[in-house]
Amino acid sequence: MKDIEGIITPAITPFKNNDLDVDGLRNLIDHLHKIKVSGIFPMGSTGAMPLFNKEMHKKVLKEFSNFIKENDIFIPGTGKNNIEETIEISKFVEDLGADAIVIVTPYYMKLNQDSIYIYYKSVLEKIELPVLIYNIPQLTGNIIKAETVNSLANEYSHVLGIKDSSGDLSLFQDFLFKIEKKFKVFQGQDEFLLSSLILGASGGVCGTTNFSDLAIKVMKYFSEKNIEKAFEYQKKLSVVKNYLNSKTFPQAYSYLFYKLLMGKDYTGTVPPLNDLSKKEKDEINKNLIPLL
Protein backbone atom coordinates (compact mmCIF):
# COMPACT_ATOMS: atom_id res chain seq x y z
CA MET A 1 0.00 0.00 0.00
CA LYS A 2 1.22 3.49 -0.84
CA ASP A 3 2.07 5.64 2.15
CA ILE A 4 -0.68 8.24 2.41
CA GLU A 5 0.46 11.47 4.02
CA GLY A 6 1.14 15.10 3.17
CA ILE A 7 -1.26 17.38 1.34
CA ILE A 8 -4.31 15.83 -0.27
CA THR A 9 -6.64 17.80 -2.54
CA PRO A 10 -10.39 17.48 -1.97
CA ALA A 11 -11.07 18.15 -5.61
CA ILE A 12 -13.76 20.38 -7.01
CA THR A 13 -16.00 18.81 -9.63
CA PRO A 14 -15.61 20.94 -12.78
CA PHE A 15 -19.10 21.17 -14.24
CA LYS A 16 -20.50 22.66 -17.43
CA ASN A 17 -23.82 22.33 -19.27
CA ASN A 18 -25.17 19.97 -16.59
CA ASP A 19 -22.33 17.52 -17.06
CA LEU A 20 -18.75 16.97 -16.02
CA ASP A 21 -16.37 19.44 -17.66
CA VAL A 22 -13.66 17.06 -18.88
CA ASP A 23 -11.47 19.89 -20.18
CA GLY A 24 -11.71 21.54 -16.77
CA LEU A 25 -10.89 18.22 -15.09
CA ARG A 26 -7.82 17.81 -17.29
CA ASN A 27 -6.61 21.30 -16.31
CA LEU A 28 -7.29 20.59 -12.64
CA ILE A 29 -5.26 17.38 -12.63
CA ASP A 30 -2.42 19.09 -14.54
CA HIS A 31 -2.38 21.80 -11.86
CA LEU A 32 -2.33 19.24 -9.03
CA HIS A 33 0.58 17.43 -10.68
CA LYS A 34 2.41 20.72 -11.10
CA ILE A 35 2.15 21.72 -7.43
CA LYS A 36 2.88 18.11 -6.39
CA VAL A 37 0.03 17.28 -4.06
CA SER A 38 0.35 13.98 -2.26
CA GLY A 39 -3.12 12.69 -3.07
CA ILE A 40 -6.27 13.43 -5.06
CA PHE A 41 -9.64 13.05 -3.35
CA PRO A 42 -12.65 13.59 -5.65
CA MET A 43 -16.27 13.40 -4.52
CA GLY A 44 -15.99 15.05 -1.15
CA SER A 45 -17.70 18.17 0.15
CA THR A 46 -15.65 20.50 -2.08
CA GLY A 47 -16.72 18.33 -5.02
CA ALA A 48 -20.42 18.69 -4.09
CA MET A 49 -20.75 14.93 -3.67
CA PRO A 50 -24.20 14.87 -2.00
CA LEU A 51 -25.77 16.45 -5.09
CA PHE A 52 -24.88 13.52 -7.35
CA ASN A 53 -26.90 10.38 -7.83
CA LYS A 54 -25.11 7.04 -7.68
CA GLU A 55 -24.51 6.72 -11.41
CA MET A 56 -23.16 10.24 -11.81
CA HIS A 57 -21.03 9.72 -8.73
CA LYS A 58 -19.46 6.73 -10.46
CA LYS A 59 -19.04 8.63 -13.72
CA VAL A 60 -17.13 11.44 -12.03
CA LEU A 61 -14.81 8.99 -10.28
CA LYS A 62 -14.23 7.07 -13.52
CA GLU A 63 -13.27 10.28 -15.34
CA PHE A 64 -10.90 11.26 -12.56
CA SER A 65 -9.27 7.84 -12.71
CA ASN A 66 -8.61 8.33 -16.44
CA PHE A 67 -6.20 11.17 -15.60
CA ILE A 68 -4.52 9.54 -12.60
CA LYS A 69 -0.86 8.63 -13.11
CA GLU A 70 0.90 5.58 -11.73
CA ASN A 71 2.59 7.45 -8.88
CA ASP A 72 -0.52 9.40 -7.88
CA ILE A 73 -2.38 8.51 -4.72
CA PHE A 74 -6.04 8.23 -5.69
CA ILE A 75 -8.42 8.45 -2.72
CA PRO A 76 -11.99 8.81 -3.99
CA GLY A 77 -14.93 9.59 -1.75
CA THR A 78 -17.44 6.73 -1.80
CA GLY A 79 -19.68 7.52 1.15
CA LYS A 80 -23.45 7.68 0.64
CA ASN A 81 -26.21 7.64 3.21
CA ASN A 82 -27.28 4.23 1.99
CA ILE A 83 -24.96 1.44 3.14
CA GLU A 84 -25.40 -0.73 0.03
CA GLU A 85 -24.62 2.20 -2.29
CA THR A 86 -21.49 2.97 -0.29
CA ILE A 87 -20.35 -0.63 -0.64
CA GLU A 88 -21.18 -0.67 -4.37
CA ILE A 89 -19.25 2.52 -5.13
CA SER A 90 -16.33 1.39 -2.95
CA LYS A 91 -16.01 -1.86 -4.92
CA PHE A 92 -16.38 0.10 -8.17
CA VAL A 93 -13.36 2.32 -7.38
CA GLU A 94 -11.31 -0.69 -6.31
CA ASP A 95 -11.55 -1.79 -9.93
CA LEU A 96 -10.43 1.71 -10.96
CA GLY A 97 -7.21 1.31 -8.99
CA ALA A 98 -8.03 3.43 -5.95
CA ASP A 99 -5.35 3.36 -3.25
CA ALA A 100 -7.83 4.06 -0.45
CA ILE A 101 -11.31 5.50 -0.05
CA VAL A 102 -12.88 8.27 2.02
CA ILE A 103 -16.22 7.52 3.68
CA VAL A 104 -18.12 10.40 5.23
CA THR A 105 -20.44 9.87 8.18
CA PRO A 106 -24.11 9.61 7.17
CA TYR A 107 -25.92 12.92 7.05
CA TYR A 108 -29.37 14.46 7.53
CA MET A 109 -30.61 11.79 9.96
CA LYS A 110 -29.35 12.37 13.51
CA LEU A 111 -27.29 9.33 14.51
CA ASN A 112 -25.87 8.38 17.88
CA GLN A 113 -22.46 6.74 18.20
CA ASP A 114 -23.89 3.22 18.10
CA SER A 115 -25.62 3.96 14.78
CA ILE A 116 -22.48 5.51 13.31
CA TYR A 117 -20.49 2.47 14.42
CA ILE A 118 -23.03 0.14 12.76
CA TYR A 119 -22.83 2.14 9.52
CA TYR A 120 -19.05 1.86 9.26
CA LYS A 121 -18.97 -1.75 10.50
CA SER A 122 -21.50 -2.75 7.81
CA VAL A 123 -19.31 -1.22 5.11
CA LEU A 124 -15.94 -2.33 6.45
CA GLU A 125 -17.05 -5.97 6.56
CA LYS A 126 -17.74 -5.92 2.82
CA ILE A 127 -14.72 -4.05 1.41
CA GLU A 128 -10.94 -4.45 1.48
CA LEU A 129 -9.60 -1.02 0.50
CA PRO A 130 -8.02 1.13 3.23
CA VAL A 131 -10.56 3.61 4.58
CA LEU A 132 -10.25 7.19 5.75
CA ILE A 133 -13.21 8.08 7.93
CA TYR A 134 -14.47 11.60 7.21
CA ASN A 135 -15.77 13.76 10.04
CA ILE A 136 -17.46 17.04 9.05
CA PRO A 137 -20.29 17.56 11.55
CA GLN A 138 -21.09 21.13 10.49
CA LEU A 139 -22.37 19.73 7.17
CA THR A 140 -23.53 16.22 8.07
CA GLY A 141 -25.14 17.04 11.40
CA ASN A 142 -23.36 14.00 12.88
CA ILE A 143 -20.08 13.84 14.76
CA ILE A 144 -17.97 10.72 15.20
CA LYS A 145 -16.10 10.57 18.48
CA ALA A 146 -12.60 9.26 19.07
CA GLU A 147 -13.92 6.35 21.11
CA THR A 148 -16.03 5.16 18.18
CA VAL A 149 -13.12 5.56 15.77
CA ASN A 150 -10.87 3.66 18.16
CA SER A 151 -13.31 0.74 18.29
CA LEU A 152 -13.50 0.58 14.50
CA ALA A 153 -9.73 0.89 14.08
CA ASN A 154 -9.08 -1.91 16.57
CA GLU A 155 -11.60 -4.20 14.95
CA TYR A 156 -10.77 -3.53 11.29
CA SER A 157 -7.16 -3.34 10.16
CA HIS A 158 -8.07 -1.47 6.97
CA VAL A 159 -9.26 1.61 8.88
CA LEU A 160 -6.35 3.75 7.79
CA GLY A 161 -7.17 7.04 9.48
CA ILE A 162 -9.50 10.00 9.63
CA LYS A 163 -10.00 13.32 7.89
CA ASP A 164 -11.33 15.68 10.54
CA SER A 165 -12.89 18.86 9.20
CA SER A 166 -14.71 19.80 12.39
CA GLY A 167 -12.43 22.76 13.10
CA ASP A 168 -12.41 21.61 16.73
CA LEU A 169 -8.77 21.27 17.78
CA SER A 170 -9.75 19.56 21.04
CA LEU A 171 -11.54 16.83 19.08
CA PHE A 172 -8.66 16.74 16.60
CA GLN A 173 -6.26 16.02 19.45
CA ASP A 174 -8.53 13.21 20.61
CA PHE A 175 -8.10 11.56 17.21
CA LEU A 176 -4.34 12.01 17.50
CA PHE A 177 -3.90 10.83 21.07
CA LYS A 178 -6.74 8.40 21.83
CA ILE A 179 -6.48 5.95 18.95
CA GLU A 180 -4.52 2.93 20.14
CA LYS A 181 -3.20 1.63 16.80
CA LYS A 182 -0.96 3.34 14.25
CA PHE A 183 -3.33 5.79 12.66
CA LYS A 184 -3.35 8.65 10.14
CA VAL A 185 -5.02 11.90 11.16
CA PHE A 186 -5.51 14.61 8.52
CA GLN A 187 -6.61 18.18 9.15
CA GLY A 188 -9.48 19.17 6.87
CA GLN A 189 -9.40 22.91 7.59
CA ASP A 190 -6.56 24.75 5.85
CA GLU A 191 -6.30 27.46 8.52
CA PHE A 192 -5.30 24.85 11.11
CA LEU A 193 -2.75 23.04 8.94
CA LEU A 194 0.49 24.11 10.64
CA SER A 195 -0.96 23.80 14.15
CA SER A 196 -2.07 20.27 13.32
CA LEU A 197 1.28 19.28 11.85
CA ILE A 198 3.00 20.45 15.01
CA LEU A 199 0.60 18.30 17.05
CA GLY A 200 1.47 15.26 14.93
CA ALA A 201 -0.97 15.20 12.02
CA SER A 202 -0.08 13.15 8.95
CA GLY A 203 -0.99 16.04 6.69
CA GLY A 204 -3.90 18.11 5.49
CA VAL A 205 -6.81 17.74 3.11
CA CYS A 206 -6.69 21.29 1.81
CA GLY A 207 -9.35 22.70 -0.51
CA THR A 208 -7.26 25.72 -1.45
CA THR A 209 -4.92 23.44 -3.42
CA ASN A 210 -7.55 23.44 -6.16
CA PHE A 211 -6.12 26.82 -7.15
CA SER A 212 -3.10 27.59 -4.91
CA ASP A 213 0.10 25.99 -3.60
CA LEU A 214 0.12 27.77 -0.22
CA ALA A 215 -0.65 24.58 1.72
CA ILE A 216 2.07 22.74 -0.19
CA LYS A 217 4.59 25.37 0.93
CA VAL A 218 3.46 25.13 4.56
CA MET A 219 4.00 21.37 4.43
CA LYS A 220 7.34 21.71 2.63
CA TYR A 221 8.87 24.12 5.12
CA PHE A 222 7.45 22.23 8.09
CA SER A 223 9.03 19.02 6.77
CA GLU A 224 12.34 20.87 6.45
CA LYS A 225 11.96 22.05 10.08
CA ASN A 226 11.87 25.66 8.90
CA ILE A 227 9.00 26.65 11.19
CA GLU A 228 9.49 30.38 10.64
CA LYS A 229 9.00 30.00 6.89
CA ALA A 230 6.11 27.55 7.39
CA PHE A 231 4.45 30.08 9.68
CA GLU A 232 4.89 32.81 7.07
CA TYR A 233 2.97 30.77 4.49
CA GLN A 234 0.41 29.60 7.06
CA LYS A 235 -0.47 33.24 7.77
CA LYS A 236 -1.17 33.76 4.06
CA LEU A 237 -3.09 30.51 3.85
CA SER A 238 -5.21 31.42 6.87
CA VAL A 239 -6.10 34.82 5.42
CA VAL A 240 -7.19 33.15 2.18
CA LYS A 241 -9.18 30.42 3.92
CA ASN A 242 -10.88 32.79 6.36
CA TYR A 243 -11.93 34.99 3.44
CA LEU A 244 -13.30 31.94 1.62
CA ASN A 245 -15.30 31.03 4.73
CA SER A 246 -17.35 34.19 4.13
CA LYS A 247 -18.27 33.12 0.58
CA THR A 248 -20.63 30.50 -0.79
CA PHE A 249 -19.24 26.97 -0.51
CA PRO A 250 -18.08 25.27 -2.65
CA GLN A 251 -18.76 27.68 -5.50
CA ALA A 252 -15.96 30.06 -4.50
CA TYR A 253 -13.41 27.24 -4.85
CA SER A 254 -14.67 26.35 -8.32
CA TYR A 255 -14.70 29.99 -9.37
CA LEU A 256 -11.09 30.51 -8.29
CA PHE A 257 -10.05 27.37 -10.18
CA TYR A 258 -11.67 28.57 -13.41
CA LYS A 259 -10.49 32.15 -12.97
CA LEU A 260 -6.87 31.45 -12.08
CA LEU A 261 -6.14 28.27 -14.04
CA MET A 262 -8.38 28.60 -17.08
CA GLY A 263 -8.83 32.36 -17.34
CA LYS A 264 -12.63 32.11 -17.32
CA ASP A 265 -15.15 34.20 -15.43
CA TYR A 266 -17.10 31.07 -14.67
CA THR A 267 -18.10 29.17 -11.56
CA GLY A 268 -18.95 25.70 -12.88
CA THR A 269 -21.58 24.96 -10.27
CA VAL A 270 -23.37 21.65 -9.81
CA PRO A 271 -27.17 22.06 -9.89
CA PRO A 272 -29.04 23.23 -7.91
CA LEU A 273 -26.16 25.36 -6.61
CA ASN A 274 -26.35 28.83 -8.10
CA ASP A 275 -23.55 30.81 -9.69
CA LEU A 276 -21.69 33.36 -7.62
CA SER A 277 -23.14 36.83 -7.96
CA LYS A 278 -21.24 39.54 -9.83
CA LYS A 279 -20.70 41.25 -6.48
CA GLU A 280 -19.14 38.12 -4.99
CA LYS A 281 -16.90 37.64 -8.02
CA ASP A 282 -15.80 41.28 -7.95
CA GLU A 283 -14.98 41.02 -4.24
CA ILE A 284 -12.94 37.85 -4.81
CA ASN A 285 -11.12 39.42 -7.76
CA LYS A 286 -10.30 42.53 -5.75
CA ASN A 287 -9.58 41.17 -2.30
CA LEU A 288 -8.49 37.56 -2.63
CA ILE A 289 -6.79 36.95 -5.94
CA PRO A 290 -3.96 39.49 -5.21
CA LEU A 291 -3.04 37.33 -2.19
CA LEU A 292 -2.48 34.21 -4.30
C-alpha positions as CSV (number, residue, x, y, z in Angstrom):
1,M,0.0,0.0,0.0
2,K,1.2,3.5,-0.8
3,D,2.1,5.6,2.2
4,I,-0.7,8.2,2.4
5,E,0.5,11.5,4.0
6,G,1.1,15.1,3.2
7,I,-1.3,17.4,1.3
8,I,-4.3,15.8,-0.3
9,T,-6.6,17.8,-2.5
10,P,-10.4,17.5,-2.0
11,A,-11.1,18.1,-5.6
12,I,-13.8,20.4,-7.0
13,T,-16.0,18.8,-9.6
14,P,-15.6,20.9,-12.8
15,F,-19.1,21.2,-14.2
16,K,-20.5,22.7,-17.4
17,N,-23.8,22.3,-19.3
18,N,-25.2,20.0,-16.6
19,D,-22.3,17.5,-17.1
20,L,-18.7,17.0,-16.0
21,D,-16.4,19.4,-17.7
22,V,-13.7,17.1,-18.9
23,D,-11.5,19.9,-20.2
24,G,-11.7,21.5,-16.8
25,L,-10.9,18.2,-15.1
26,R,-7.8,17.8,-17.3
27,N,-6.6,21.3,-16.3
28,L,-7.3,20.6,-12.6
29,I,-5.3,17.4,-12.6
30,D,-2.4,19.1,-14.5
31,H,-2.4,21.8,-11.9
32,L,-2.3,19.2,-9.0
33,H,0.6,17.4,-10.7
34,K,2.4,20.7,-11.1
35,I,2.2,21.7,-7.4
36,K,2.9,18.1,-6.4
37,V,0.0,17.3,-4.1
38,S,0.4,14.0,-2.3
39,G,-3.1,12.7,-3.1
40,I,-6.3,13.4,-5.1
41,F,-9.6,13.1,-3.3
42,P,-12.6,13.6,-5.6
43,M,-16.3,13.4,-4.5
44,G,-16.0,15.0,-1.1
45,S,-17.7,18.2,0.2
46,T,-15.7,20.5,-2.1
47,G,-16.7,18.3,-5.0
48,A,-20.4,18.7,-4.1
49,M,-20.7,14.9,-3.7
50,P,-24.2,14.9,-2.0
51,L,-25.8,16.4,-5.1
52,F,-24.9,13.5,-7.4
53,N,-26.9,10.4,-7.8
54,K,-25.1,7.0,-7.7
55,E,-24.5,6.7,-11.4
56,M,-23.2,10.2,-11.8
57,H,-21.0,9.7,-8.7
58,K,-19.5,6.7,-10.5
59,K,-19.0,8.6,-13.7
60,V,-17.1,11.4,-12.0
61,L,-14.8,9.0,-10.3
62,K,-14.2,7.1,-13.5
63,E,-13.3,10.3,-15.3
64,F,-10.9,11.3,-12.6
65,S,-9.3,7.8,-12.7
66,N,-8.6,8.3,-16.4
67,F,-6.2,11.2,-15.6
68,I,-4.5,9.5,-12.6
69,K,-0.9,8.6,-13.1
70,E,0.9,5.6,-11.7
71,N,2.6,7.5,-8.9
72,D,-0.5,9.4,-7.9
73,I,-2.4,8.5,-4.7
74,F,-6.0,8.2,-5.7
75,I,-8.4,8.4,-2.7
76,P,-12.0,8.8,-4.0
77,G,-14.9,9.6,-1.8
78,T,-17.4,6.7,-1.8
79,G,-19.7,7.5,1.1
80,K,-23.4,7.7,0.6
81,N,-26.2,7.6,3.2
82,N,-27.3,4.2,2.0
83,I,-25.0,1.4,3.1
84,E,-25.4,-0.7,0.0
85,E,-24.6,2.2,-2.3
86,T,-21.5,3.0,-0.3
87,I,-20.4,-0.6,-0.6
88,E,-21.2,-0.7,-4.4
89,I,-19.2,2.5,-5.1
90,S,-16.3,1.4,-2.9
91,K,-16.0,-1.9,-4.9
92,F,-16.4,0.1,-8.2
93,V,-13.4,2.3,-7.4
94,E,-11.3,-0.7,-6.3
95,D,-11.5,-1.8,-9.9
96,L,-10.4,1.7,-11.0
97,G,-7.2,1.3,-9.0
98,A,-8.0,3.4,-5.9
99,D,-5.4,3.4,-3.2
100,A,-7.8,4.1,-0.4
101,I,-11.3,5.5,0.0
102,V,-12.9,8.3,2.0
103,I,-16.2,7.5,3.7
104,V,-18.1,10.4,5.2
105,T,-20.4,9.9,8.2
106,P,-24.1,9.6,7.2
107,Y,-25.9,12.9,7.1
108,Y,-29.4,14.5,7.5
109,M,-30.6,11.8,10.0
110,K,-29.3,12.4,13.5
111,L,-27.3,9.3,14.5
112,N,-25.9,8.4,17.9
113,Q,-22.5,6.7,18.2
114,D,-23.9,3.2,18.1
115,S,-25.6,4.0,14.8
116,I,-22.5,5.5,13.3
117,Y,-20.5,2.5,14.4
118,I,-23.0,0.1,12.8
119,Y,-22.8,2.1,9.5
120,Y,-19.0,1.9,9.3
121,K,-19.0,-1.7,10.5
122,S,-21.5,-2.7,7.8
123,V,-19.3,-1.2,5.1
124,L,-15.9,-2.3,6.5
125,E,-17.0,-6.0,6.6
126,K,-17.7,-5.9,2.8
127,I,-14.7,-4.1,1.4
128,E,-10.9,-4.5,1.5
129,L,-9.6,-1.0,0.5
130,P,-8.0,1.1,3.2
131,V,-10.6,3.6,4.6
132,L,-10.3,7.2,5.8
133,I,-13.2,8.1,7.9
134,Y,-14.5,11.6,7.2
135,N,-15.8,13.8,10.0
136,I,-17.5,17.0,9.0
137,P,-20.3,17.6,11.6
138,Q,-21.1,21.1,10.5
139,L,-22.4,19.7,7.2
140,T,-23.5,16.2,8.1
141,G,-25.1,17.0,11.4
142,N,-23.4,14.0,12.9
143,I,-20.1,13.8,14.8
144,I,-18.0,10.7,15.2
145,K,-16.1,10.6,18.5
146,A,-12.6,9.3,19.1
147,E,-13.9,6.3,21.1
148,T,-16.0,5.2,18.2
149,V,-13.1,5.6,15.8
150,N,-10.9,3.7,18.2
151,S,-13.3,0.7,18.3
152,L,-13.5,0.6,14.5
153,A,-9.7,0.9,14.1
154,N,-9.1,-1.9,16.6
155,E,-11.6,-4.2,14.9
156,Y,-10.8,-3.5,11.3
157,S,-7.2,-3.3,10.2
158,H,-8.1,-1.5,7.0
159,V,-9.3,1.6,8.9
160,L,-6.3,3.8,7.8
161,G,-7.2,7.0,9.5
162,I,-9.5,10.0,9.6
163,K,-10.0,13.3,7.9
164,D,-11.3,15.7,10.5
165,S,-12.9,18.9,9.2
166,S,-14.7,19.8,12.4
167,G,-12.4,22.8,13.1
168,D,-12.4,21.6,16.7
169,L,-8.8,21.3,17.8
170,S,-9.7,19.6,21.0
171,L,-11.5,16.8,19.1
172,F,-8.7,16.7,16.6
173,Q,-6.3,16.0,19.4
174,D,-8.5,13.2,20.6
175,F,-8.1,11.6,17.2
176,L,-4.3,12.0,17.5
177,F,-3.9,10.8,21.1
178,K,-6.7,8.4,21.8
179,I,-6.5,5.9,18.9
180,E,-4.5,2.9,20.1
181,K,-3.2,1.6,16.8
182,K,-1.0,3.3,14.3
183,F,-3.3,5.8,12.7
184,K,-3.3,8.6,10.1
185,V,-5.0,11.9,11.2
186,F,-5.5,14.6,8.5
187,Q,-6.6,18.2,9.2
188,G,-9.5,19.2,6.9
189,Q,-9.4,22.9,7.6
190,D,-6.6,24.7,5.9
191,E,-6.3,27.5,8.5
192,F,-5.3,24.8,11.1
193,L,-2.7,23.0,8.9
194,L,0.5,24.1,10.6
195,S,-1.0,23.8,14.1
196,S,-2.1,20.3,13.3
197,L,1.3,19.3,11.8
198,I,3.0,20.5,15.0
199,L,0.6,18.3,17.0
200,G,1.5,15.3,14.9
201,A,-1.0,15.2,12.0
202,S,-0.1,13.1,9.0
203,G,-1.0,16.0,6.7
204,G,-3.9,18.1,5.5
205,V,-6.8,17.7,3.1
206,C,-6.7,21.3,1.8
207,G,-9.3,22.7,-0.5
208,T,-7.3,25.7,-1.5
209,T,-4.9,23.4,-3.4
210,N,-7.6,23.4,-6.2
211,F,-6.1,26.8,-7.2
212,S,-3.1,27.6,-4.9
213,D,0.1,26.0,-3.6
214,L,0.1,27.8,-0.2
215,A,-0.7,24.6,1.7
216,I,2.1,22.7,-0.2
217,K,4.6,25.4,0.9
218,V,3.5,25.1,4.6
219,M,4.0,21.4,4.4
220,K,7.3,21.7,2.6
221,Y,8.9,24.1,5.1
222,F,7.5,22.2,8.1
223,S,9.0,19.0,6.8
224,E,12.3,20.9,6.4
225,K,12.0,22.1,10.1
226,N,11.9,25.7,8.9
227,I,9.0,26.7,11.2
228,E,9.5,30.4,10.6
229,K,9.0,30.0,6.9
230,A,6.1,27.5,7.4
231,F,4.5,30.1,9.7
232,E,4.9,32.8,7.1
233,Y,3.0,30.8,4.5
234,Q,0.4,29.6,7.1
235,K,-0.5,33.2,7.8
236,K,-1.2,33.8,4.1
237,L,-3.1,30.5,3.8
238,S,-5.2,31.4,6.9
239,V,-6.1,34.8,5.4
240,V,-7.2,33.2,2.2
241,K,-9.2,30.4,3.9
242,N,-10.9,32.8,6.4
243,Y,-11.9,35.0,3.4
244,L,-13.3,31.9,1.6
245,N,-15.3,31.0,4.7
246,S,-17.4,34.2,4.1
247,K,-18.3,33.1,0.6
248,T,-20.6,30.5,-0.8
249,F,-19.2,27.0,-0.5
250,P,-18.1,25.3,-2.6
251,Q,-18.8,27.7,-5.5
252,A,-16.0,30.1,-4.5
253,Y,-13.4,27.2,-4.8
254,S,-14.7,26.4,-8.3
255,Y,-14.7,30.0,-9.4
256,L,-11.1,30.5,-8.3
257,F,-10.0,27.4,-10.2
258,Y,-11.7,28.6,-13.4
259,K,-10.5,32.2,-13.0
260,L,-6.9,31.4,-12.1
261,L,-6.1,28.3,-14.0
262,M,-8.4,28.6,-17.1
263,G,-8.8,32.4,-17.3
264,K,-12.6,32.1,-17.3
265,D,-15.2,34.2,-15.4
266,Y,-17.1,31.1,-14.7
267,T,-18.1,29.2,-11.6
268,G,-18.9,25.7,-12.9
269,T,-21.6,25.0,-10.3
270,V,-23.4,21.7,-9.8
271,P,-27.2,22.1,-9.9
272,P,-29.0,23.2,-7.9
273,L,-26.2,25.4,-6.6
274,N,-26.4,28.8,-8.1
275,D,-23.6,30.8,-9.7
276,L,-21.7,33.4,-7.6
277,S,-23.1,36.8,-8.0
278,K,-21.2,39.5,-9.8
279,K,-20.7,41.3,-6.5
280,E,-19.1,38.1,-5.0
281,K,-16.9,37.6,-8.0
282,D,-15.8,41.3,-7.9
283,E,-15.0,41.0,-4.2
284,I,-12.9,37.9,-4.8
285,N,-11.1,39.4,-7.8
286,K,-10.3,42.5,-5.7
287,N,-9.6,41.2,-2.3
288,L,-8.5,37.6,-2.6
289,I,-6.8,36.9,-5.9
290,P,-4.0,39.5,-5.2
291,L,-3.0,37.3,-2.2
292,L,-2.5,34.2,-4.3
